């Protein structure tokens, strides 16, 4: 996300979730972005945070995350370099 895109989200009070994958490191991110909460979806904890954060943002109750183990594992594998 560009700095202008990030600023537009803040200005509009829109929720956003920043993700990295495919070997991107937090240190690879530009200045203002690397200081934010960025989730690495190439690791299981990042995917779980994505799922719980999305459920909270949408105002839906999260179900048992173990129901999605197979899909979560596939996303993690697909997100690796």
N, C-alpha and C positions, 0 to 999 in steps of 0.2 A: 504494500500500500504506500502510495506516495505521501509526502508530508501534507500536500494540499488535500488529498483524500482523507487523511487522518483528521485534519482540522475540520473538514466538512462534517465528519461524523460527530466530533465533539460539539461543534456549533449547533447541530441539529438534534443533539441529545439522543442520538441513535446508538443502540448497542452494537458492539463489534467484538469479534474474537479474532485475534491475530494468531496465525498458524505458521509453523515452519516444518519442513520435511526434506527428504532426499539429501541428507547430509549437510544441510544448511546449519550453521552454528549461530548461536545468539550473538557472538562477536561479529558476525558477518552483516548484521543489520545496521542500518544507518542510525545516526545519533539519537533522535527523539524516540524512535521505535524500539531500540534495544533497552530503553528504560521502562518499557511497559510490560505487562504480563503477556508473554508470548508462549503459546503451547507448542511443544514438539510432538507431532502426531506419529513420529517414527518410534515412539516409546509408549508403552501401555498407559502409564500415568497421565500422559498428555491427552490421550484419547478419552480416558475416564473423566478428566477435568473438562474436556470439550462437551461430553455428554451431560454431565451434571450442570455445567454452566448454561448450556442451551436450554435444558429443562427449566432451570430457574428463570432465565430471561423470558421464556415463553409462558411461564406461570403454570406449568404442568407438573404433576407429580412424577418423579422418576420411578420407574419400575426397577425390579431386581436387575442390576447391570449384568449379572451372570447369564441372563437370557440372550445377551448379545455377544457372548464370548467368541463365537466363530467369526462374526462380522468384524469385531474389534481386532482380532488377530489378523484377518485379511487386510484391514486398513493399515495396521502397523507394518505388515510385510510389504505392502504396496508403497508405503511412504519411505522405506529405507533406500539409501543410494544404491 
